[in-house]
C-alpha cells in the first residue's frame, strides 16, 4: 500500500524532522512571516502571468487587425492585348 503522506519519497517521520529543524532555525514567530512572503510572491507571479497573457492577446489582435486589407482592390480596367513589336 502506498504512503499517502510521502512527498517526493519522504516518510512521515522524515517530514516531522524537517519541520522541527525549520522551527528551530527560524523560530515559531518567523514562520508565519515567511509563509506570507511566499504567498505574496506566488500571487505576484500569477498576476504577472495574467498580465503577460493579456498583453499577448492584445498584440495578437492588433497584428490580426493590421493584416486585414483596408479596402478591397478595385477591378482592373479592361486589359488591352499586347501588340508585338514591329522591326
C-alpha positions as CSV (number, residue, x, y, z in Angstrom):
1,X,0.0,0.0,0.0
2,X,1.4,3.4,-0.9
3,X,2.0,6.0,1.7
4,X,-0.3,9.0,1.1
5,X,1.8,11.3,3.2
6,X,5.0,10.6,1.3
7,X,6.1,13.7,-0.7
8,X,8.9,13.0,-3.0
9,X,9.7,9.7,-1.3
10,X,9.8,11.2,2.2
11,X,8.3,9.3,5.1
12,X,6.1,11.0,7.7
13,X,8.9,10.7,10.3
14,X,11.3,12.5,7.9
15,X,8.8,15.3,7.3
16,X,8.4,15.8,11.0
17,X,12.2,16.1,11.5
18,X,12.4,18.6,8.6
19,X,9.6,20.7,10.1
20,X,11.3,20.5,13.5
21,X,14.6,21.8,12.1
22,X,12.8,24.6,10.3
23,X,11.1,25.7,13.6
24,X,14.5,25.5,15.4
25,X,16.2,27.6,12.7
26,X,13.6,30.3,12.2
27,X,11.6,30.2,15.4
28,X,7.9,29.8,15.6
29,X,7.2,33.6,15.3
30,X,9.1,33.9,12.0
31,X,7.4,31.0,10.1
32,X,4.1,32.9,9.5
33,X,6.0,35.9,8.2
34,X,8.0,33.6,5.9
35,X,4.8,31.9,4.6
36,X,3.1,35.3,4.0
37,X,6.2,36.3,1.9
38,X,6.0,33.0,-0.1
39,X,2.2,33.5,-0.6
40,X,2.6,37.1,-1.8
41,X,5.4,36.0,-4.1
42,X,3.2,33.4,-5.7
43,X,0.4,35.9,-6.1
44,X,2.7,38.4,-7.8
45,X,3.9,35.6,-10.1
46,X,0.3,34.7,-11.1
47,X,-0.5,38.3,-11.6
48,X,2.5,38.6,-13.9
49,X,1.4,35.6,-15.9
50,X,-2.2,37.0,-16.3
51,X,-0.8,40.4,-17.5
52,X,1.5,38.6,-19.9
53,X,-1.3,36.6,-21.4
54,X,-3.5,39.7,-21.7
55,X,-0.6,41.6,-23.4
56,X,0.0,38.7,-25.8
57,X,-3.7,38.5,-26.7
58,X,-3.8,42.3,-27.3
59,X,-0.7,42.1,-29.5
60,X,-2.2,39.2,-31.5
61,X,-5.4,41.1,-32.0
62,X,-3.5,44.2,-33.1
63,X,-1.4,42.3,-35.6
64,X,-4.5,40.5,-37.0
65,X,-6.2,43.8,-37.4
66,X,-3.2,45.2,-39.2
67,X,-3.1,42.2,-41.6
68,X,-6.6,42.9,-42.8
69,X,-6.7,44.8,-46.1
70,X,-8.1,48.3,-45.7
71,X,-10.2,48.3,-48.9
72,X,-10.9,45.6,-51.4
73,X,-8.9,46.3,-54.6
74,X,-10.8,47.8,-57.5
75,X,-11.0,45.6,-60.5
76,X,-8.5,46.5,-63.2
77,X,-9.8,48.2,-66.3
78,X,-10.1,46.1,-69.4
79,X,-6.7,44.9,-70.3
80,X,-5.5,45.7,-73.7
81,X,-3.9,43.0,-75.7
82,X,-0.2,43.4,-76.1
83,X,0.8,44.1,-79.7
84,X,4.0,42.5,-80.9
85,X,6.8,45.0,-81.8
86,X,7.5,45.7,-85.4
87,X,11.0,45.6,-86.6
